[in-house]
Amino acid sequence: MDININNSKKVNLDAQVFTTVYRHYKDNILPICVILICVGILFFIIIPQFNNYLKSRAELQKETEKLKILKNNYNFLLSLDDSKANTDFNKLSQVLPANKDFTGIMGAITIAASKTGVSVEDFNFSLGDLDKAENDASKYPSIKLNVNIGGNAQTIAKFITELYKTVPASEVVSIKTTGSMSSLVIIFYYKPFLPQNVNNELPISPLSADKQSLLDNVSSWNSSDMGTFLPDVSASGSGGTNPSPF
């Protein structure tokens, strides 16, 4: 019985304390609730929305930059001279063919020999390990040609100089001279086209001054087009009487 009385008194005391506190702070309850609601709105609504706005703005700026690059690329392509671009591409393709251009090689030898007055005797090709070279994008595959040329040292030097100015690109890596005959080892380079992964986000830039100068330089090289130049070279031995390697 005493326990119930004590509990009743305790409840009455707590109620009185609550009532007293309520009456004393009742004018502050509403502002506090409003403040709490505002804080909740700030952290759970306004801040996330502001972050989304910043993210959307960054994405919009990124897409705008992409669109600007696409427009510039489009305008650049429209301004290109298709005829000149095709001519430059064909010229560069002759300088560094995409495959083993045996006809171009024989044309280069023929032109250089005819312009310098040397006589080409026998020759033979050495193809080497083509598979490994073609699979290595960092290297230029090549065809090695061993050719015997008749002439003095001066005409041989002129032949090499003229060969360097004739397409396709070549390099004389060895010279052995015996009397009036010289044996040359010539490397002719080519480069297969690699798969092109076009990235629309990258701007297309015009040729730099150095590259344009290089293009102008190689454009002045002798063409090895066998259809426009009649050979006057006799070949025998391992090359056979027909200048074609086939």
LORO-853736 format. One record per residue: residue number from 1; residue in three letters; x, y, z of N, C-alpha, C in turn. Coordinates in Angstrom, 2 decimals. Last residue first. Example, Ala and Ser with C-alpha at 12.3 -4.5 7.8 and 13.67 -1.06 7.14 Angstrom:
BEGIN
NODE    nr   rest    n.east   n.north      n.up   ca.east   ca.north     ca.up    c.east   c.north      c.up
NODE     2    Ser     12.85     -2.25      7.08     13.67      -1.06      7.14     12.90      0.03      7.87
NODE     1    Ala     13.19     -5.69      7.80     12.30      -4.50      7.80     13.20     -3.30      7.80
This chain:
BEGIN
NODE    nr   rest    n.east   n.north      n.up   ca.east   ca.north     ca.up    c.east   c.north      c.up
NODE   246    Phe     58.80    -11.07   -108.81     57.91     -12.22   -108.82     58.27    -13.13   -109.97
NODE   245    Pro     60.32     -8.83   -109.05     60.78      -9.85   -108.10     59.91    -11.09   -108.12
NODE   244    Ser     61.01     -7.61   -112.31     60.00      -7.88   -111.28     60.48     -8.98   -110.37
NODE   243    Pro     62.94     -7.51   -114.31     63.15      -6.73   -113.09     62.12     -6.97   -112.00
NODE   242    Asn     64.05    -10.48   -115.73     62.86      -9.66   -115.55     63.03     -8.87   -114.26
NODE   241    Thr     66.28    -12.00   -115.53     66.27     -11.01   -116.59     65.07    -10.10   -116.50
NODE   240    Gly     67.25    -12.36   -112.01     66.70     -12.81   -113.28     66.74    -11.71   -114.31
NODE   239    Gly     68.37    -12.01   -109.58     67.17     -11.24   -109.87     66.53    -11.68   -111.17
NODE   238    Ser     70.62    -13.56   -109.58     69.54     -13.97   -108.70     68.26    -13.19   -108.94
NODE   237    Gly     71.36    -12.73   -112.94     71.75     -13.45   -111.73     70.53    -13.82   -110.93
NODE   236    Ser     70.35     -9.38   -113.92     70.65     -10.80   -114.16     70.96    -11.48   -112.86
NODE   235    Ala     69.05     -6.57   -115.54     69.25      -7.33   -114.29     69.45     -8.77   -114.62
NODE   234    Ser     69.43     -3.41   -116.95     69.50      -4.85   -117.18     69.79     -5.53   -115.87
NODE   233    Val     67.41     -0.63   -117.36     68.33      -1.33   -116.49     68.27     -2.80   -116.82
NODE   232    Asp     65.62      1.37   -117.97     66.71       1.10   -118.89     67.81      0.40   -118.13
NODE   231    Pro     62.08      1.71   -117.69     63.37       1.31   -117.16     64.37      1.05   -118.26
NODE   230    Leu     60.11      4.52   -118.06     60.53       3.29   -118.72     61.91      2.90   -118.23
NODE   229    Phe     57.67      5.82   -116.13     59.12       5.84   -116.32     59.54      4.51   -116.89
NODE   228    Thr     55.07      5.57   -115.56     55.47       6.84   -116.17     56.96      6.91   -116.41
NODE   227    Gly     54.77      3.13   -114.37     53.97       3.40   -115.55     54.36      4.67   -116.26
NODE   226    Met     56.23      3.08   -112.10     56.80       2.39   -113.26     56.01      2.64   -114.52
NODE   225    Asp     56.84      5.58   -109.98     55.74       5.02   -110.76     56.28      4.41   -112.04
NODE   224    Ser     58.43      6.79   -108.14     58.87       5.49   -108.66     57.76      4.80   -109.42
NODE   223    Ser     59.27     10.22   -108.21     58.23       9.20   -108.14     58.75      7.91   -108.77
NODE   222    Asn     61.56     12.03   -106.25     61.27      11.35   -107.50     60.20     10.29   -107.29
NODE   221    Trp     60.25     14.60   -104.02     61.04      13.40   -104.34     60.65     12.84   -105.69
NODE   220    Ser     58.65     16.64   -103.24     59.58      16.93   -104.33     60.43     15.73   -104.72
NODE   219    Ser     57.32     15.70   -101.10     56.53      15.89   -102.31     57.42     16.19   -103.52
NODE   218    Val     59.13     15.81    -99.08     58.94      14.50    -99.72     58.10     14.63   -100.98
NODE   217    Asn     58.85     18.61    -98.51     60.13      18.02    -98.91     59.93     16.71    -99.66
NODE   216    Asp     56.25     18.96    -97.72     56.71      19.66    -98.92     58.00     19.06    -99.44
NODE   215    Leu     56.36     17.38    -95.40     55.48      17.00    -96.51     55.91     17.67    -97.80
NODE   214    Leu     58.13     18.88    -93.86     58.49      17.51    -94.24     57.64     17.05    -95.43
NODE   213    Ser     56.60     21.19    -93.54     57.89      21.27    -94.24     58.35     19.89    -94.71
NODE   212    Gln     54.53     20.12    -92.07     54.24      20.66    -93.39     55.51     20.78    -94.21
NODE   211    Lys     55.92     19.45    -89.76     55.32      18.39    -90.55     54.98     18.87    -91.96
NODE   210    Asp     56.69     22.01    -88.89     57.70      20.99    -89.17     57.14     19.89    -90.06
NODE   209    Ala     54.23     23.29    -88.51     55.16      23.83    -89.51     56.21     22.79    -89.89
NODE   208    Ser     51.60     20.80    -88.21     52.53      21.78    -87.68     53.47     22.24    -88.79
NODE   207    Leu     48.38     20.48    -89.64     49.79      20.08    -89.62     50.65     21.20    -89.04
NODE   206    Pro     45.62     21.09    -87.35     46.30      21.14    -88.65     47.76     20.73    -88.51
NODE   205    Ser     43.89     18.82    -85.20     44.81      19.94    -85.36     45.41     19.93    -86.76
NODE   204    Ile     40.90     18.09    -83.77     41.72      17.82    -84.94     42.59     19.04    -85.19
NODE   203    Pro     40.46     17.33    -80.28     40.39      18.26    -81.42     41.30     17.81    -82.55
NODE   202    Leu     38.72     14.58    -78.91     40.00      15.22    -79.16     39.89     16.15    -80.37
NODE   201    Glu     36.36     13.27    -78.77     36.56      14.32    -77.78     37.87     15.06    -77.99
NODE   200    Asn     36.28     11.22    -80.53     35.59      12.44    -80.92     35.81     13.58    -79.94
NODE   199    Asn     38.83      9.25    -81.43     38.24       9.81    -80.21     37.62     11.15    -80.56
NODE   198    Val     39.24      6.39    -83.31     38.97       7.83    -83.35     38.27      8.26    -82.08
NODE   197    Asn     41.51      4.20    -83.69     40.46       4.40    -82.70     40.21      5.91    -82.57
NODE   196    Gln     42.59      2.41    -86.39     42.42       3.77    -85.88     41.23      3.83    -84.93
NODE   195    Pro     45.02     -0.08    -86.83     43.62       0.25    -86.54     43.51      1.62    -85.88
NODE   194    Leu     47.68      0.94    -89.06     47.21       0.39    -87.79     45.74      0.73    -87.59
NODE   193    Phe     48.97      0.08    -92.17     48.07       0.96    -91.44     47.58      0.25    -90.18
NODE   192    Pro     52.43     -0.87    -92.35     51.00      -1.18    -92.48     50.15     -0.20    -91.67
NODE   191    Lys     55.08      0.57    -93.85     54.38       0.61    -92.56     52.90      0.30    -92.78
NODE   190    Tyr     58.44      0.14    -95.09     57.01       0.28    -95.28     56.34      0.20    -93.91
NODE   189    Tyr     61.70      0.69    -96.54     60.76       0.64    -95.42     59.31      0.71    -95.89
NODE   188    Phe     64.47     -0.98    -97.72     63.28      -0.23    -98.12     62.22     -0.42    -97.03
NODE   187    Ile     67.89     -1.00    -97.57     66.69      -1.29    -96.79     65.57     -0.38    -97.28
NODE   186    Ile     70.51     -2.40    -99.40     69.55      -1.30    -99.28     68.32     -1.78    -98.53
NODE   185    Val     73.76     -2.96    -99.88     72.63      -3.52    -99.13     71.70     -2.35    -98.82
NODE   184    Leu     75.73     -3.20   -102.80     75.00      -2.37   -101.85     73.91     -3.19   -101.17
NODE   183    Ser     78.78     -3.58   -104.26     77.65      -4.34   -103.73     77.00     -3.53   -102.61
NODE   182    Ser     80.27     -2.43   -107.23     79.95      -2.18   -105.82     78.72     -2.99   -105.45
NODE   181    Met     82.90     -2.51   -109.57     81.62      -3.04   -109.09     81.46     -2.76   -107.60
NODE   180    Ser     85.41     -1.92   -110.35     84.35      -1.05   -110.87     82.97     -1.52   -110.43
NODE   179    Gly     86.90     -3.10   -107.46     87.14      -2.61   -108.81     86.05     -1.63   -109.23
NODE   178    Thr     84.55     -3.45   -105.20     85.64      -4.26   -105.77     85.83     -3.83   -107.22
NODE   177    Thr     83.01     -2.35   -102.28     83.47      -2.02   -103.62     84.64     -2.90   -104.00
NODE   176    Lys     80.13     -2.37   -100.39     81.39      -3.08   -100.62     81.80     -2.87   -102.08
NODE   175    Ile     78.05     -0.93    -98.04     78.66      -0.76    -99.37     79.98     -1.51    -99.40
NODE   174    Ser     75.00     -0.79    -96.24     76.30      -1.43    -96.45     76.75     -1.21    -97.88
NODE   173    Val     72.67      0.56    -96.10     73.29       0.20    -94.82     74.66     -0.43    -95.00
NODE   172    Val     70.69      2.98    -97.39     71.83       2.13    -97.76     72.61      1.84    -96.48
NODE   171    Glu     67.24      3.18    -97.23     68.49       3.47    -96.53     69.55      2.48    -96.98
NODE   170    Ser     64.12      4.70    -98.28     65.13       3.65    -98.26     66.36      4.12    -97.50
NODE   169    Ala     60.75      5.20    -99.21     61.86       5.56    -98.33     62.83      4.39    -98.22
NODE   168    Pro     59.95      4.56   -102.76     59.69       4.61   -101.31     60.95      4.89   -100.50
NODE   167    Val     61.03      7.83   -103.89     60.12       6.99   -103.10     60.17      5.56   -103.65
NODE   166    Thr     64.15      9.45   -103.71     63.18       8.71   -104.51     62.31      7.86   -103.60
NODE   165    Lys     66.35     10.43   -102.53     65.34      11.40   -102.94     64.26     10.76   -103.79
NODE   164    Tyr     68.04      8.32   -102.17     67.45       8.91   -100.97     66.36      9.93   -101.30
NODE   163    Leu     68.90      7.98   -104.77     67.99       6.98   -104.20     67.30      7.52   -102.95
NODE   162    Glu     70.67     10.07   -105.02     69.44      10.11   -105.80     68.41      9.12   -105.25
NODE   161    Thr     72.68      9.16   -103.31     72.02      10.44   -103.04     70.68     10.51   -103.77
NODE   160    Ile     73.42      6.80   -104.63     72.86       6.73   -103.27     72.10      8.01   -102.93
NODE   159    Phe     74.38      7.89   -107.04     73.27       6.93   -107.04     72.59      6.86   -105.68
NODE   158    Lys     76.54      9.39   -106.15     75.40      10.08   -106.73     74.17      9.18   -106.76
NODE   157    Ala     78.16      7.28   -105.34     77.71       8.25   -104.34     76.50      9.03   -104.86
NODE   156    Ile     78.57      6.07   -107.82     77.89       5.31   -106.77     77.35      6.26   -105.70
NODE   155    Thr     80.00      8.06   -109.10     78.66       7.74   -109.59     77.88      6.92   -108.57
NODE   154    Gln     82.35      8.00   -107.54     81.56       9.22   -107.65     80.14      8.92   -108.11
NODE   153    Ala     83.40      5.43   -107.85     82.96       5.87   -106.52     82.07      7.10   -106.60
NODE   152    Asn     82.01      4.06   -110.95     83.08       4.51   -110.05     82.50      5.04   -108.74
NODE   151    Gly     80.08      1.06   -111.60     80.35       2.48   -111.68     81.47      2.86   -110.74
NODE   150    Gly     77.46     -1.27   -111.20     78.72      -0.94   -111.86     78.89      0.55   -111.99
NODE   149    Ile     76.13     -2.96   -108.43     76.06      -1.80   -109.33     77.44     -1.53   -109.90
NODE   148    Asn     74.08     -5.34   -106.99     75.42      -5.07   -107.50     75.32     -4.00   -108.57
NODE   147    Val     72.07     -5.50   -104.07     72.18      -5.16   -105.48     73.64     -4.84   -105.83
NODE   146    Asn     69.80     -6.70   -101.85     71.22      -6.76   -102.19     71.37     -6.54   -103.69
NODE   145    Leu     67.37     -5.37    -99.86     67.72      -5.65   -101.25     69.24     -5.62   -101.40
NODE   144    Lys     64.97     -5.97    -97.41     66.39      -5.77    -97.71     66.68     -6.21    -99.14
NODE   143    Ile     62.23     -4.30    -96.22     62.66      -5.30    -97.19     64.12     -4.99    -97.53
NODE   142    Ser     60.64     -3.78    -93.02     61.50      -3.40    -94.13     61.78     -4.60    -95.02
NODE   141    Pro     58.57     -2.17    -90.55     59.01      -3.34    -91.31     59.82     -2.90    -92.52
NODE   140    Tyr     59.36     -0.14    -87.94     58.97      -0.08    -89.34     59.47     -1.35    -90.02
NODE   139    Lys     58.02     -0.39    -84.61     59.06      -0.58    -85.61     58.47     -0.47    -87.01
NODE   138    Ser     55.90     -0.29    -82.88     56.96       0.67    -82.66     58.05      0.59    -83.71
NODE   137    Ala     54.16     -2.35    -83.37     53.75      -1.03    -83.85     54.87      0.00    -83.71
NODE   136    Asp     54.75     -5.41    -84.46     55.34      -4.47    -83.53     55.07     -3.06    -84.04
NODE   135    Asn     53.83     -6.95    -86.47     53.04      -6.96    -85.24     53.56     -5.98    -84.21
NODE   134    Glu     55.75     -6.73    -88.40     54.45      -6.14    -88.66     53.58     -6.07    -87.42
NODE   133    Ala     57.88     -8.14    -87.24     58.01      -6.71    -87.51     56.65     -6.06    -87.69
NODE   132    Lys     56.93    -10.74    -87.09     57.28     -10.03    -85.86     57.34     -8.53    -86.09
NODE   131    Asp     56.51    -11.28    -89.85     55.41     -11.36    -88.89     55.72    -10.56    -87.64
NODE   130    Leu     58.97    -11.13    -91.22     57.95     -10.09    -91.41     56.90    -10.10    -90.33
NODE   129    Asp     62.08    -11.57    -91.08     60.98     -12.06    -90.24     59.88    -11.01    -90.25
NODE   128    Gly     63.19    -11.22    -94.57     63.35     -11.25    -93.12     62.13    -11.80    -92.41
NODE   127    Leu     63.48    -10.83    -97.30     62.28     -10.31    -96.64     62.40    -10.32    -95.13
NODE   126    Ser     65.68     -9.90    -99.59     65.68     -10.63    -98.33     64.57    -10.04    -97.48
NODE   125    Phe     66.26    -10.16   -103.11     65.51      -9.64   -101.97     65.70    -10.54   -100.75
NODE   124    Asn     68.98     -9.35   -105.30     68.09     -10.31   -104.66     67.47     -9.67   -103.43
NODE   123    Phe     70.56     -8.72   -108.45     70.02      -8.28   -107.17     69.20     -9.42   -106.59
NODE   122    Asp     73.07     -7.81   -110.94     72.11      -8.72   -110.31     71.67     -8.18   -108.95
NODE   121    Glu     73.46     -4.60   -112.03     73.69      -5.99   -112.45     72.64     -6.87   -111.78
NODE   120    Val     72.96     -1.45   -113.27     72.53      -2.40   -112.24     72.72     -3.80   -112.78
NODE   119    Ser     75.17      1.16   -113.86     74.52      -0.04   -114.41     74.20     -1.00   -113.29
NODE   118    Val     74.72      4.72   -113.66     75.30       3.46   -113.20     74.54      2.31   -113.86
NODE   117    Gly     73.66      7.24   -114.25     74.44       6.55   -115.26     75.12      5.27   -114.79
NODE   116    Thr     71.93      8.69   -112.71     73.35       8.77   -112.37     74.24      8.01   -113.33
NODE   115    Lys     69.38      8.24   -113.62     69.79       9.62   -113.41     71.28      9.76   -113.14
NODE   114    Ser     69.24      5.46   -113.70     69.15       6.20   -114.96     69.63      7.64   -114.79
NODE   113    Ala     69.35      4.79   -110.97     70.39       4.32   -111.89     70.40      5.14   -113.17
NODE   112    Ala     67.03      6.00   -109.96     68.34       6.42   -109.45     69.46      6.00   -110.39
NODE   111    Ile     65.08      4.56   -111.46     65.20       6.00   -111.57     66.58      6.47   -111.13
NODE   110    Thr     65.54      1.87   -110.61     65.63       2.25   -112.02     65.85      3.75   -112.19
NODE   109    Ile     65.06      1.99   -107.86     66.38       1.57   -108.34     66.57      2.04   -109.79
NODE   108    Ala     62.34      2.73   -107.95     63.32       3.60   -107.31     64.73      3.27   -107.79
NODE   107    Gly     61.18      0.50   -109.24     61.13       1.81   -109.87     62.14      2.76   -109.29
NODE   106    Met     61.64     -1.46   -107.35     62.32      -1.58   -108.63     62.29     -0.25   -109.38
NODE   105    Ile     59.94     -0.39   -105.37     61.36      -0.60   -105.10     62.13     -0.66   -106.41
NODE   104    Gly     57.42     -0.45   -106.59     58.01       0.83   -106.22     59.50      0.71   -105.97
NODE   103    Thr     57.13     -3.23   -106.78     57.16      -2.41   -107.99     57.78     -1.06   -107.70
NODE   102    Phe     57.01     -3.97   -104.10     58.14      -4.42   -104.92     58.26     -3.60   -106.20
NODE   101    Asp     55.96     -2.97   -101.36     55.81      -2.39   -102.70     57.03     -2.76   -103.56
NODE   100    Lys     54.32     -4.34    -98.90     55.59      -4.59    -99.59     55.45     -4.16   -101.05
NODE    99    Asn     52.28     -1.64    -97.59     52.63      -3.04    -97.76     53.95     -3.14    -98.52
NODE    98    Ala     52.02      1.04    -97.41     51.33       0.25    -96.38     51.65     -1.23    -96.49
NODE    97    Pro     55.02      3.01    -97.97     53.87       2.20    -98.39     53.28      1.41    -97.23
NODE    96    Leu     56.09      5.95    -97.75     56.08       4.86    -96.77     54.87      3.98    -97.07
NODE    95    Val     55.80      7.26   -100.21     57.05       7.37    -99.45     57.17      6.23    -98.45
NODE    94    Gln     53.20      6.65   -100.92     54.29       6.19   -101.77     55.62      6.23   -101.03
NODE    93    Ser     51.83      7.89    -98.91     51.67       6.44    -99.02     52.73      5.85    -99.95
NODE    92    Leu     52.44     10.51    -99.48     53.00       9.92    -98.26     52.89      8.40    -98.29
NODE    91    Lys     50.91     10.73   -101.83     52.35      10.94   -101.86     53.02     10.31   -100.65
NODE    90    Asn     48.31     10.29   -100.91     48.89       9.36   -101.89     50.41      9.50   -101.95
NODE    89    Phe     48.05     12.51    -99.20     47.97      11.15    -98.65     48.61     10.14    -99.62
NODE    88    Asp     48.24     14.63   -101.01     49.23      14.49    -99.94     49.24     13.07    -99.39
NODE    87    Thr     45.93     14.08   -102.55     47.26      14.11   -103.17     48.35     13.92   -102.13
NODE    86    Asn     43.92     14.32   -100.64     44.13      13.03   -101.31     45.50     12.97   -101.96
NODE    85    Ala     44.25     17.05   -100.00     44.40      16.03    -98.96     44.65     14.65    -99.58
NODE    84    Lys     43.68     18.27   -102.47     45.03      18.37   -101.91     45.27     17.31   -100.84
NODE    83    Ser     40.96     17.51   -102.68     41.92      17.14   -103.72     43.34     17.18   -103.19
NODE    82    Asp     39.77     18.64   -100.41     39.78      17.18   -100.60     40.83     16.75   -101.62
NODE    81    Asp     40.78     20.98    -98.31     40.74      20.78    -99.76     40.87     19.27   -100.01
NODE    80    Leu     38.84     21.74    -95.41     39.91      21.00    -96.08     39.68     20.93    -97.58
NODE    79    Ser     36.68     22.86    -94.20     37.63      23.77    -94.82     38.75     23.05    -95.57
NODE    78    Leu     35.36     20.74    -93.04     34.72      21.42    -94.16     35.70     22.31    -94.91
NODE    77    Leu     37.13     20.15    -90.97     36.99      19.19    -92.07     36.32     19.82    -93.28
NODE    76    Phe     36.70     22.42    -89.38     38.04      22.15    -89.93     37.95     21.20    -91.12
NODE    75    Asn     34.04     22.13    -88.68     34.43      23.28    -89.50     35.80     23.06    -90.13
NODE    74    Tyr     34.29     19.80    -87.15     33.43      19.82    -88.33     33.82     20.97    -89.26
NODE    73    Asn     35.96     20.65    -85.10     36.41      19.57    -85.99     35.59     19.57    -87.28
NODE    72    Asn     34.27     22.56    -83.94     35.55      22.98    -84.51     36.09     21.92    -85.48
NODE    71    Lys     32.17     20.89    -83.11     31.91      21.96    -84.07     33.20     22.41    -84.74
NODE    70    Leu     33.53     19.26    -81.27     32.90      18.66    -82.45     32.63     19.72    -83.52
NODE    69    Ile     34.27     21.18    -79.37     35.31      20.45    -80.11     34.73     19.84    -81.38
NODE    68    Lys     31.72     21.93    -78.48     32.59      22.94    -79.08     33.69     22.26    -79.91
NODE    67    Leu     30.85     19.56    -77.35     30.13      20.11    -78.50     30.99     21.14    -79.22
NODE    66    Lys     32.66     19.36    -75.23     32.64      18.34    -76.27     31.97     18.87    -77.54
NODE    65    Glu     31.90     21.63    -73.77     33.25      21.56    -74.33     33.33     20.51    -75.44
NODE    64    Thr     29.33     20.82    -73.04     29.50      22.01    -73.88     30.88     22.03    -74.53
NODE    63    Glu     29.90     18.69    -71.39     29.22      18.42    -72.66     29.33     19.61    -73.61
NODE    62    Lys     31.07     20.15    -69.28     31.83      19.13    -69.99     31.21     18.83    -71.35
NODE    61    Gln     28.95     21.74    -68.46     30.16      22.37    -68.97     31.01     21.38    -69.77
NODE    60    Leu     27.21     19.73    -67.60     26.82      20.62    -68.69     28.04     21.30    -69.30
NODE    59    Glu     28.67     18.68    -65.46     28.39      17.84    -66.62     27.99     18.68    -67.84
NODE    58    Ala     28.63     20.92    -63.78     29.91      20.41    -64.26     29.71     19.53    -65.50
NODE    57    Arg     25.87     21.10    -63.32     26.57      22.21    -63.97     27.91     21.76    -64.54
NODE    56    Ser     25.40     18.74    -61.97     24.77      18.96    -63.28     25.46     20.08    -64.04
NODE    55    Lys     26.88     19.27    -59.65     27.23      18.14    -60.50     26.66     18.31    -61.90
NODE    54    Leu     25.49     21.47    -58.63     26.90      21.61    -58.99     27.35     20.49    -59.92
NODE    53    Tyr     22.99     20.23    -58.21     23.11      21.38    -59.12     24.56     21.55    -59.58
NODE    52    Asn     23.61     18.34    -56.29     23.14      17.90    -57.61     23.25     19.01    -58.64
NODE    51    Asn     24.23     20.11    -54.22     25.27      19.22    -54.76     24.88     18.70    -56.14
NODE    50    Phe     21.69     21.19    -53.84     22.78      22.07    -54.26     23.94     21.25    -54.85
NODE    49    Gln     20.31     18.94    -52.96     19.92      19.57    -54.21     21.02     20.49    -54.74
NODE    48    Pro     21.67     18.43    -50.50     21.72      17.45    -51.61     21.33     18.06    -52.95
NODE    47    Ile     20.98     20.97    -49.18     22.37      20.61    -49.48     22.46     19.53    -50.56
NODE    46    Ile     18.10     20.82    -49.05     18.80      21.91    -49.74     20.22     21.51    -50.13
NODE    45    Ile     17.52     18.27    -47.73     16.90      18.70    -48.99     17.78     19.72    -49.73
NODE    44    Phe     18.90     17.69    -45.42     18.33      16.57    -46.17     17.72     16.97    -47.52
NODE    43    Phe     19.86     20.07    -44.31     20.77      18.95    -44.48     20.21     17.86    -45.40
NODE    42    Leu     17.60     21.82    -44.41     18.91      22.22    -44.92     19.78     21.02    -45.24
NODE    41    Ile     15.56     20.40    -43.13     15.41      20.74    -44.56     16.76     21.09    -45.18
NODE    40    Gly     16.71     20.31    -40.56     16.46      19.07    -41.30     16.31     19.32    -42.79
NODE    39    Val     16.69     23.04    -39.96     17.97      22.32    -40.03     17.82     21.02    -40.81
NODE    38    Cys     13.92     23.44    -39.96     14.76      24.14    -40.94     16.12     23.46    -41.09
NODE    37    Ile     13.18     21.88    -37.78     12.66      21.55    -39.12     13.52     22.19    -40.21
NODE    36    Leu     14.52     23.26    -35.75     14.86      21.87    -36.03     14.40     21.45    -37.43
NODE    35    Ile     13.16     25.74    -35.88     14.60      25.67    -36.14     15.02     24.24    -36.49
NODE    34    Val     10.58     24.93    -35.17     10.81      25.52    -36.50     12.28     25.43    -36.87
NODE    33    Cys     11.07     24.11    -32.57     10.60      23.13    -33.56     10.85     23.63    -34.99
NODE    32    Ile     11.80     26.56    -31.46     12.76      25.46    -31.47     12.37     24.42    -32.51
NODE    31    Pro      9.41     28.05    -31.75     10.65      28.44    -32.48     11.67     27.32    -32.55
NODE    30    Leu      7.74     26.41    -30.04      7.47      26.57    -31.47      8.71     27.03    -32.24
NODE    29    Ile      8.94     26.74    -27.49      8.80      25.42    -28.11      8.61     25.54    -29.61
NODE    28    Asn      8.92     29.15    -26.24     10.12      28.81    -27.03      9.98     27.48    -27.78
NODE    27    Asp      6.63     29.39    -24.73      6.81      30.35    -25.81      8.00     30.02    -26.71
NODE    26    Lys      6.99     27.47    -22.78      6.05      27.19    -23.87      6.18     28.17    -25.03
NODE    25    Tyr      8.60     27.49    -20.55      9.26      27.52    -21.86      8.30     27.36    -23.03
NODE    24    His      6.81     27.49    -18.36      7.93      28.43    -18.35      8.54     28.60    -19.76
NODE    23    Arg      5.00     25.51    -18.90      4.50      26.86    -18.76      5.61     27.89    -18.86
NODE    22    Tyr      6.83     23.33    -18.92      6.06      23.68    -20.12      5.59     25.11    -20.05
NODE    21    Val      7.70     23.27    -16.26      8.67      23.53    -17.35      7.94     23.96    -18.61
NODE    20    Thr      5.26     22.72    -15.00      5.99      23.95    -14.67      6.96     24.32    -15.79
NODE    19    Thr      4.67     20.26    -16.09      3.74      21.38    -16.28      4.45     22.71    -16.04
NODE    18    Phe      6.82     18.79    -15.14      6.62      18.93    -16.59      5.74     20.13    -16.90
NODE    17    Val      6.33     18.95    -12.37      7.59      19.47    -12.93      7.42     19.73    -14.43
NODE    16    Gln      3.86     17.69    -12.21      3.97      19.07    -11.81      5.23     19.72    -12.40
NODE    15    Ala      4.58     15.15    -13.04      3.60      15.91    -13.81      3.68     17.38    -13.49
NODE    14    Asp      6.30     14.42    -10.97      6.81      14.53    -12.34      5.86     15.35    -13.20
NODE    13    Leu      4.48     14.38     -8.84      5.61      15.30     -8.81      6.17     15.52    -10.21
NODE    12    Asn      2.75     12.35     -9.60      2.22      13.70     -9.46      3.32     14.75     -9.47
NODE    11    Val      4.58     10.26     -9.51      3.95      10.62    -10.78      3.40     12.04    -10.72
NODE    10    Lys      5.13     10.26     -6.78      6.22      10.48     -7.74      5.67     10.91     -9.09
NODE     9    Lys      2.65      9.66     -5.65      3.27      10.95     -5.35      4.35     11.30     -6.36
NODE     8    Ser      2.42      7.09     -6.65      1.44       8.11     -7.03      1.98      9.50     -6.79
NODE     7    Asn      4.51      5.81     -5.36      4.51       5.90     -6.83      3.55      6.99     -7.31
NODE     6    Asn      3.63      6.04     -2.70      4.89       6.68     -3.11      4.95      6.85     -4.62
NODE     5    Ile      1.33      4.48     -2.84      1.23       5.91     -2.47      2.48      6.64     -2.93
NODE     4    Asn      2.41      2.00     -3.48      1.50       2.63     -4.42      1.38      4.12     -4.12
NODE     3    Ile      3.83      1.49     -1.15      4.55       1.60     -2.43      3.70      2.31     -3.44
NODE     2    Asp      1.92      1.25      0.79      2.86       2.36      0.86      3.56      2.58     -0.47
NODE     1    Met      0.84     -1.21      0.00      0.00       0.00      0.00      0.87      1.24      0.00
